[in-house]
Amino acid sequence: MAYLDNREFIKALDAAGELVTIEQEVDWDLEAGAIVRKVCEEKGPSPLMNKIKDYPGHRYLGAPLANYRKLALSMGMDADSSIPQIAEEYLKRTSSPPIKPVLLPKEEAPCKENILMGEDADLFLLPGPMVHEGDGGRYLATWHFVVTKDPDNGDVNWGMYRQMVYDRKTMTGPLLPFSDGGKVFHGKYKPRGEAMPFATVIGPDPLSAIAASAPSPIPETEFTGMLMQQPVSLVKCETVDLEVPAYAEIIIEGEILPDVSLEEGPFGEYTGYRTSPRDLRAVYRIKAITHRNNPITTISNMGIPTDEGQLLRSFSLGLEMEKLLRSQGIPVTGVYMLPESTHHLVVVGVKAIYTNIATQIAQTVFGSKLGPWFHMVMVVDDKTDIYNVDEVIHALSTRCHPINGIHIYQGVGTPLYPFLSAAERIKSVGPKVLFDCTFPLDWDPLNELPSLVSFKNVYPKEIQEKVLNNWEKYGFKS
Ligand SMILES: Cc1cc2nc3c(=O)[nH]c(=O)nc-3n(C[C@H](O)[C@H](O)[C@H](O)COP(=O)(O)O)c2cc1C
């Protein structure tokens, strides 16, 4: 089953022990952010904050998807599903035929319960939180997405691009030129001197948010339908020619200006650092705000692992890589991007049937659309459990030759890599590294290939079975 409405998902979180409802007043100025940060670092339940200082009637939901239990629930699966089980379900749904959205009449769309136009549309009426101390302002949009449209072919894009409140009518934020929304703005609207209509969706249902933050190969409206296995319900905006999810909590409509940029940031980022300085960035001028009664502003607090940005981006980037490698006929056995790496390190399991297969894997993924977002690939053999960090570290430290197994490449990177100098970041420099953790194929299995000393590898099958069958009788817990 799919949650079409964030409020139904909140009930599911509660039922699974993944929600804490806070009735005492919480300050939008740092206190709410600090609660969400601690929850992320503990991989804990999401806080639903029912009373926000200065904002009667408004609520916050923090860290809505920042652990695998919540991700499983969002897919309508058992909270205890394993990561490979969730991955298998995601791959199955996102390989099924696209499902187009449906349009609801305005009267049936909860996001139209309150409509603020003209002078009444004031960003300070919404409880934008001061997420981290040192942020350049109040960030209203941290778990949300921005809807835009290609002016030539009408393709709609949903992308999660952060937005800071600049004044009561203006937000600012980075619209990176290699994001899909950024490509259309920098490549089409800006050169033509035209403003790009936008709608920011705050408090979307979980699967729409997952689609908007994923490197989806098809329009997110249809990708969401695939994840939901049913159409997502949209409704027309009031002032721009765009459509938004009908059950979302808050919609902000307006235009991104082509001829002006204003300061934004700094902000605590997904790498776990505050890397990019306050700088001139895209300007979102607002025209209207619509919202549900007692709206719930969703907050993601980026910082050290694990926030939902790291978890979901790792998950979707890794699985899009798996599809890409399989489409090239490379015999991968699985792909797992570690959220703890802030989606910088991906582990690829492969049946190493020909020499230099690791190089082929690295060049394929680094050279793809996914390349700018990460810089480390580890290739392991099909016997290594890619989800088991103990086995992955063991493979890296024992099978990767420091001279022959490590390969450096140049590529495109994000301006947020903390290890780059400020000058390198401006140029989107993206050094990449491959750790080939497969043993050479031409080693003699008897005399050269080291034999793995593990329970599965060094005991005869009948002894393994005997020990496993007697495990509880010996006194161990299974
Ligand atoms: C919480 C969060 C905040 C993000 N902020 C930005 C941002 O400010 N700018 C950006 O270009 N990408 C940002 N990203 C990454 C994009 O959401 C991601 O690249 C997504 O695929 C964009 O959609 P697109 O592929 O349609 O461009 C963010 C991701 C998350 C999860």
The ligand as an ORCA input file, in Angstrom:
! r2SCAN-3c Opt
* xyz 0 1
  C      17.360     17.546      1.746
  C      17.988     17.734      0.370
  C      18.402     18.999     -0.048
  C      18.980     19.186     -1.293
  N      19.342     20.443     -1.685
  C      19.789     20.654     -2.947
  C      20.061     21.968     -3.401
  O      19.910     22.953     -2.670
  N      20.485     22.135     -4.684
  C      20.654     21.052     -5.532
  O      21.001     21.254     -6.710
  N      20.420     19.786     -5.110
  C      19.983     19.559     -3.840
  N      19.719     18.289     -3.403
  C      19.940     17.151     -4.326
  C      18.766     17.019     -5.286
  O      17.552     16.918     -4.595
  C      18.904     15.786     -6.152
  O      20.025     15.953     -6.972
  C      17.662     15.516     -6.992
  O      17.906     14.418     -7.817
  C      17.338     16.725     -7.809
  O      16.359     16.444     -8.746
  P      16.720     16.511    -10.282
  O      17.444     15.212    -10.583
  O      15.379     16.598    -10.902
  O      17.570     17.703    -10.475
  C      19.166     18.076     -2.158
  C      18.747     16.810     -1.728
  C      18.165     16.631     -0.490
  C      17.721     15.251     -0.089
*
